[in-house]
Amino acid sequence: MIPNELSRFIYKNKKPLLAGLALLVVVFIFLGGSFLSLFHNKMELKKLTRQTAQLDVEYEQLTQRLKLLKQEDPQYLEQLARTRYHMTKPGEMEFRFKQQ
């Protein structure tokens, strides 16, 4: 359409075009918040999914540590005593270095 024909088309169909525009505005007003809420919920779901995966890994690690503690595994208990409680065997010396 050339500009003159477009002007005539708009002038002849003013009421239906305005009604369509008004309908679009009403739909946007009522559904705009819903779309924003949907987007926010999807972002929150992604965040919680990542957090759940991290917590699952941590749970497995803690379950494994608990299993070793319940079995009283001598190697694990020795490693735990040395690293966490700084225990040494008789005749050994422990060296501590400051972290920079």
Summary of the structure (lengths in Angstrom):
residues: 100
radius of gyration: 34.5
end to end distance: 74.2
largest distance: 102.8
contacts: 171
relative contact order: 0.04
helix: 80%
strand: 0%
